[in-house]
Structure formats: C-alpha cells, structure tokens
Amino acid sequence: MPKQQQMSEGAQETKMSSCFAQLWNDEQATTTLEYTLILVLIAVTGLLAWQSFGTSLSEHAADNAAQVGVPDANKYSGI
C-alpha cells in the first residue's frame, strides 16, 4: 500500500474517532436520545393497550350478540 494511502486511512480513523468522541460527550444528543427512547416506549405501550382494548371490545360484542340471539355472532365480531 502506498504511504499516502496509509496516512489517508489513518487520518480518516482519527477524524472518525474524534467525531464519535464529540457525539459521546454531547449532552444535547444524549438528551435527544433519551426523549426518543421514552417516546418509543410510550408509543409501543399505547399500541399494545389499543390492541388489548380492541380484542376485549370484540369479545364483549360477540357475547352480547350471542345473548340477543344473532346467528353466528363471531362472524360479526371479527373473531
């Protein structure tokens, strides 16, 4: 490998290391990451709650339809 290319790769590694060190020490980036993780956790929790609510509602609708006497109540409840 030519000497210039070796120096170029070494300079790139140093620049990359410097960039990572700067990001690691940047408190604003850390805060942004923390808020992003919290937002993702809230979104996942909300989706799971919404899915659970929908399943529960569907089961109650099927039970009520069966009590009223609708034929094949599960067909209408989505179960």
C-alpha positions as CSV (number, residue, x, y, z in Angstrom):
1,M,0.0,0.0,0.0
2,P,1.4,3.4,-0.9
3,K,2.4,5.7,2.0
4,Q,-0.1,8.4,1.1
5,Q,-3.0,6.0,1.2
6,Q,-1.9,4.7,4.6
7,M,-1.7,8.2,6.0
8,S,-5.1,9.0,4.5
9,E,-6.7,5.9,6.2
10,G,-5.0,6.9,9.5
11,A,-6.3,10.4,9.2
12,Q,-9.8,9.1,8.5
13,E,-9.7,6.9,11.5
14,T,-8.6,9.8,13.7
15,K,-11.3,12.0,12.3
16,M,-13.9,9.3,12.8
17,S,-12.7,8.7,16.4
18,S,-12.9,12.4,17.0
19,C,-16.4,12.6,15.7
20,F,-17.5,9.7,17.9
21,A,-15.9,11.2,20.9
22,Q,-17.6,14.5,20.3
23,L,-21.0,12.8,20.0
24,W,-20.3,10.7,23.1
25,N,-19.7,13.9,25.1
26,D,-22.5,15.9,23.6
27,E,-25.2,16.2,26.3
28,Q,-27.8,17.5,23.9
29,A,-27.5,14.4,21.8
30,T,-27.8,12.3,24.9
31,T,-31.0,14.1,25.9
32,T,-32.5,13.8,22.5
33,L,-31.8,10.0,22.5
34,E,-33.4,9.7,26.0
35,Y,-36.5,11.5,24.9
36,T,-36.7,9.4,21.7
37,L,-36.5,6.2,23.7
38,I,-39.2,7.4,26.1
39,L,-41.4,8.4,23.1
40,V,-40.9,4.9,21.5
41,L,-41.8,3.2,24.8
42,I,-45.0,5.3,25.2
43,A,-45.9,4.5,21.5
44,V,-45.4,0.8,22.0
45,T,-47.4,0.8,25.2
46,G,-50.2,2.7,23.6
47,L,-50.4,0.3,20.7
48,L,-50.5,-2.7,23.0
49,A,-53.2,-1.1,25.1
50,W,-55.2,-0.2,21.9
51,Q,-54.9,-3.8,20.7
52,S,-56.0,-5.2,24.0
53,F,-58.9,-2.8,24.1
54,G,-60.0,-3.8,20.6
55,T,-59.8,-7.5,21.5
56,S,-61.8,-7.0,24.7
57,L,-64.4,-4.9,22.8
58,S,-64.7,-7.6,20.1
59,E,-65.3,-10.3,22.7
60,H,-67.9,-8.3,24.5
61,A,-69.7,-7.6,21.2
62,A,-69.7,-11.3,20.4
63,D,-71.1,-12.2,23.8
64,N,-73.8,-9.6,23.6
65,A,-74.8,-10.7,20.1
66,A,-74.9,-14.3,21.2
67,Q,-77.2,-13.3,24.2
68,V,-79.5,-11.4,21.8
69,G,-79.6,-14.4,19.5
70,V,-77.8,-13.2,16.4
71,P,-76.9,-16.3,14.4
72,D,-73.1,-16.8,14.0
73,A,-72.2,-14.0,16.3
74,N,-68.5,-14.5,15.8
75,K,-68.9,-13.6,12.1
76,Y,-69.8,-10.0,13.1
77,S,-67.3,-9.5,15.9
78,G,-64.2,-10.1,13.9
79,I,-63.1,-13.1,15.9
